[in-house]
Amino acid sequence: MNDAEEKAREERIRSLELAIEEQRKDYEVLQHLYQGVKNTTAIKLAASLATLTYLYASTSGDTLQQRLFIPSEPYGIIFYAFGLVLLLFGIATLLLSFAKSMQWSTAYDNEQEESLILDYEKYLHYMRKRYLKVSRTNAATYERRFVLVSMSFLPLVLGAIILLVLKTFGGQP
């Protein structure tokens, strides 16, 4: 190889290294965001289960209707059912977010790396493509979980408020 070809190769390698470094940073940011969504899911699930425990564990009464603090008026029953459905929908959405198999990929591939290590430029091209593929997969995974967690927030809050108001100010005789 002559000097011009060597300089061009070094420039390509340098630009690939910079591109991979930027992709690595993006991957780490996305991984941090995904971990935040997982933590938020756990916190919301714990809070909603604590709310359910408060609502139903500390209730006393002679009949099932009194223990479940179901109002006796028809409109109260409708509000109670609506609040309970909202709260249970929010919890189910959070559980689905936890239980659903979410694919998270890493850029490191040991099998391919061994065969590509002989040519550094080829290895850098491979890693650049791998980071692009992993970024698409992980971004879709993050988005699915984020949507599920976001979708659960309003039903959880509304259901909890309705049930707490009914329990506190309900029309129990």
C-alpha positions as CSV (number, residue, x, y, z in Angstrom):
1,M,0.0,0.0,0.0
2,N,1.3,3.5,-0.8
3,D,1.1,6.5,1.5
4,A,-2.1,7.9,0.0
5,E,-4.0,4.6,0.4
6,E,-2.7,4.2,4.0
7,K,-3.8,7.8,4.9
8,A,-7.2,7.2,3.4
9,R,-7.6,3.9,5.4
10,E,-6.5,5.7,8.6
11,E,-9.1,8.4,7.9
12,R,-11.8,5.8,7.3
13,I,-10.8,4.0,10.5
14,R,-10.8,7.2,12.5
15,S,-14.3,8.2,11.2
16,L,-15.6,4.7,11.9
17,E,-14.3,4.9,15.5
18,L,-15.9,8.2,16.0
19,A,-19.2,7.0,14.6
20,I,-19.1,3.9,16.9
21,E,-18.3,6.0,19.9
22,E,-21.4,8.2,19.2
23,Q,-23.5,5.1,18.7
24,R,-22.2,3.7,22.0
25,K,-23.2,6.9,23.8
26,D,-26.7,6.7,22.2
27,Y,-27.0,3.0,23.3
28,E,-26.0,3.9,26.9
29,V,-28.6,6.8,27.0
30,L,-31.3,4.5,25.7
31,Q,-30.3,1.8,28.2
32,H,-30.6,4.4,31.0
33,L,-34.0,5.4,29.8
34,Y,-35.2,1.8,29.6
35,Q,-34.0,1.2,33.2
36,G,-35.9,4.2,34.3
37,V,-39.1,2.9,32.7
38,K,-38.5,-0.5,34.4
39,N,-38.1,1.3,37.8
40,T,-41.2,3.4,37.2
41,T,-43.2,0.3,36.4
42,A,-42.1,-1.3,39.7
43,I,-42.9,1.8,41.7
44,K,-46.3,2.3,40.1
45,L,-47.1,-1.4,40.6
46,A,-46.1,-1.3,44.3
47,A,-48.1,1.9,44.9
48,S,-51.2,0.4,43.2
49,L,-51.0,-2.8,45.1
50,A,-50.5,-0.8,48.4
51,T,-53.7,1.1,47.5
52,L,-55.6,-2.1,46.9
53,T,-54.3,-3.4,50.2
54,Y,-55.4,-0.3,52.0
55,L,-58.8,-0.4,50.4
56,Y,-59.7,-4.0,51.0
57,A,-57.5,-5.3,53.9
58,S,-58.7,-2.8,56.5
59,T,-62.4,-3.1,55.8
60,S,-64.7,-4.6,58.3
61,G,-68.4,-5.5,58.1
62,D,-70.9,-8.2,58.5
63,T,-71.8,-8.7,54.8
64,L,-69.7,-8.9,51.7
65,Q,-71.2,-5.7,50.5
66,Q,-70.0,-3.9,53.6
67,R,-66.5,-5.5,53.5
68,L,-66.1,-4.4,49.9
69,F,-67.6,-1.0,50.7
70,I,-70.0,-1.3,47.8
71,P,-72.6,1.6,48.0
72,S,-76.2,0.7,48.2
73,E,-77.4,3.3,45.7
74,P,-77.4,2.4,42.0
75,Y,-75.2,5.4,41.0
76,G,-72.8,4.4,43.8
77,I,-72.5,0.9,42.4
78,I,-71.8,2.3,38.9
79,F,-69.0,4.6,40.3
80,Y,-67.6,1.7,42.4
81,A,-67.5,-0.7,39.4
82,F,-66.0,2.1,37.2
83,G,-63.3,2.9,39.7
84,L,-62.5,-0.8,40.3
85,V,-62.3,-1.5,36.6
86,L,-60.0,1.5,36.1
87,L,-57.7,0.4,38.9
88,L,-57.6,-3.2,37.8
89,F,-56.9,-2.2,34.2
90,G,-54.0,0.0,35.3
91,I,-52.5,-2.9,37.3
92,A,-53.1,-5.4,34.5
93,T,-51.3,-3.0,32.1
94,L,-48.3,-2.7,34.5
95,L,-48.2,-6.5,35.0
96,L,-48.3,-6.9,31.2
97,S,-45.4,-4.5,30.9
98,F,-43.4,-6.7,33.4
99,A,-44.5,-10.0,32.1
100,K,-44.2,-9.3,28.4
101,S,-41.0,-10.6,27.0
102,M,-39.1,-7.5,25.9
103,Q,-36.1,-8.1,23.7
104,W,-33.1,-6.1,24.7
105,S,-29.9,-6.6,22.6
106,T,-26.3,-5.8,23.0
107,A,-23.8,-4.9,20.3
108,Y,-21.2,-7.4,21.5
109,D,-21.1,-10.6,19.5
110,N,-18.3,-12.9,20.5
111,E,-18.6,-15.3,17.5
112,Q,-18.4,-12.6,14.9
113,E,-15.7,-10.7,16.6
114,E,-13.2,-13.5,16.5
115,S,-13.4,-13.8,12.7
116,L,-13.3,-10.0,12.2
117,I,-10.5,-9.2,14.6
118,L,-7.9,-9.9,11.9
119,D,-9.0,-6.8,9.8
120,Y,-9.7,-3.8,12.1
121,E,-11.5,-1.8,9.5
122,K,-13.8,-4.7,8.7
123,Y,-14.5,-5.1,12.4
124,L,-15.4,-1.4,12.7
125,H,-17.8,-1.7,9.8
126,Y,-19.4,-4.7,11.5
127,M,-19.7,-2.9,14.9
128,R,-21.3,0.1,13.2
129,K,-23.9,-2.0,11.5
130,R,-24.4,-4.0,14.8
131,Y,-25.0,-0.8,16.8
132,L,-27.5,0.4,14.2
133,K,-29.4,-2.9,14.4
134,V,-29.3,-3.0,18.1
135,S,-30.5,0.7,18.4
136,R,-33.6,-0.1,16.3
137,T,-34.5,-3.2,18.3
138,N,-33.9,-1.5,21.7
139,A,-35.7,1.7,20.7
140,A,-38.8,-0.4,19.8
141,T,-38.6,-2.3,23.0
142,Y,-38.3,0.9,25.1
143,E,-41.2,2.5,23.2
144,R,-43.5,-0.5,23.8
145,R,-42.7,-0.6,27.6
146,F,-43.0,3.2,27.8
147,V,-46.4,3.2,26.1
148,L,-47.7,0.5,28.5
149,V,-46.5,2.3,31.6
150,S,-47.8,5.7,30.4
151,M,-51.2,4.1,29.4
152,S,-51.6,2.7,33.0
153,F,-51.1,6.0,34.8
154,L,-54.4,7.8,34.3
155,P,-56.6,4.7,35.0
156,L,-54.6,4.0,38.1
157,V,-55.0,7.5,39.5
158,L,-58.7,7.8,38.6
159,G,-59.6,4.4,39.9
160,A,-57.8,4.9,43.1
161,I,-59.4,8.3,43.7
162,I,-62.9,7.0,43.0
163,L,-62.4,4.0,45.3
164,L,-60.8,6.1,48.1
165,V,-63.6,8.6,47.9
166,L,-66.2,5.9,48.1
167,K,-64.5,4.1,50.9
168,T,-64.0,7.4,52.9
169,F,-67.3,9.1,52.2
170,G,-69.3,6.1,50.9
171,G,-73.0,5.6,51.6
172,Q,-72.7,2.7,54.1
173,P,-75.6,2.6,56.5
